Amino acid sequence: MNRANLVLHAKASIDRGSKSFALASKLFATQTRERVWMLYAWCRECDDLADGQDHGHGMSATPASEKTIAVMRMLTRRAMGGEQTGKPAFDAMGVVAQECRLPNELANDVIDGFALDAKSWRPQSENDLYQYCYHVAGAVGCMMAVVMGISPRDEETLDRACDLGLAFQLSNIARDIAEDAAAGRCYLPKDWLAEMRIDPDDLMNPTHQDALVQLIERLCDLSERHEASARIGAARLPFRSRWAVLAAAGIYGDIARAVRRSEGGSLNMRIVTSKGAKAMWVAKAFGQALFKPKGIARGQLWTRPRRPA
């Protein structure tokens, strides 16, 4: 496929896979929007391969094999090296990598997250939880920032971009506890579960609901702290990218806020946000993008691993 057709393929992927992000992506300038779509298509394809899904739907209880992960790495390496793979999502990633000089290490970090799922890995500690969230979402935030024009060497801004990915993933984990459990997965740290005297293999026992609500609130608290940090980093982006990122932050942040308000309802039904609420965030984010937010230090927030220069 040529670039134009890869863009069309990527647009179809995001329209089907994430209505929230598809809406926010329309706010980017044309070239950035196309690159974001193509990067999304690669992320979506890898995620679907790892989870046995179709655009995020129908998670399989059977984890991906090591062979699947190896193929994912091989196709990504070839695409980012400028080769045609014949796989539209990977070729789209190759276009973005060549145009934006995406660091190969960030793509490898994302695939490392899928490899953890392939091993049916579970976090022992809160730090393990953050490490997982970095691999499957924080590193994507860093790649998105590079696509929007941030230098791969601007560590402080990339930390803020990572924070937004962490916020998104923590919200997803808080929302999807029951769905993940049905697929044999649990992303709540074993240390947390031990504090609440919950057997991780009996997670959805109704007697645990009150304790799970407390852990859900804990996840939502962490998500909101990282969302607030990410908003500071967004101020360093061009206006339209800033607008899109702030809209996405609000839309996804509403997931955590709705999960918290449900007081355990998320354990019995999937929490969604309305089209009207999403449209409101597009308008609200425009106003937010006009003003520079008051700077706040990242403080004690978890920080992604650094590589030697």
Salt bridges, closest charged atoms under 4 A:
ASP15 OD2 - LYS11 NZ 2.71
GLU34 OE1 - ARG3 NH1 2.66
ASP47 OD2 - ARG44 NH2 2.74
ASP48 OD1 - ARG44 NE 3.25
ASP51 OD1 - ARG185 NH1 2.59
ASP54 OD2 - ARG16 NH2 2.64
ASP54 OD1 - HIS55 ND1 2.87
GLU83 OE1 - ARG78 NE 3.23
GLU99 OE2 - ARG3 NE 2.73
GLU99 OE1 - ARG35 NE 2.83
ASP109 OD1 - ARG307 NH2 2.62
ASP112 OD1 - ARG73 NH2 2.70
ASP117 OD2 - ARG185 NH1 3.79
GLU126 OE1 - ARG218 NH2 3.70
GLU155 OE1 - ARG304 NH2 2.41
GLU155 OE1 - ARG306 NE 3.92
GLU156 OE2 - ARG160 NE 3.25
GLU156 OE1 - ARG236 NH1 2.21
ASP159 OD1 - ARG304 NE 2.67
ASP159 OD2 - ARG306 NH2 2.57
ASP163 OD2 - ARG298 NE 2.90
ASP176 OD1 - ARG175 NE 2.77
ASP176 OD1 - ARG270 NH1 3.26
GLU179 OE1 - ARG270 NH1 2.92
GLU195 OE1 - ARG218 NH1 3.28
ASP201 OD1 - ARG122 NH1 3.66
ASP221 OD1 - ARG260 NH2 2.65
GLU224 OE2 - ARG260 NH2 3.55
GLU227 OE2 - ARG231 NH2 3.17
GLU227 OE1 - ARG257 NH1 3.23
ASP254 OD1 - ARG257 NE 3.04
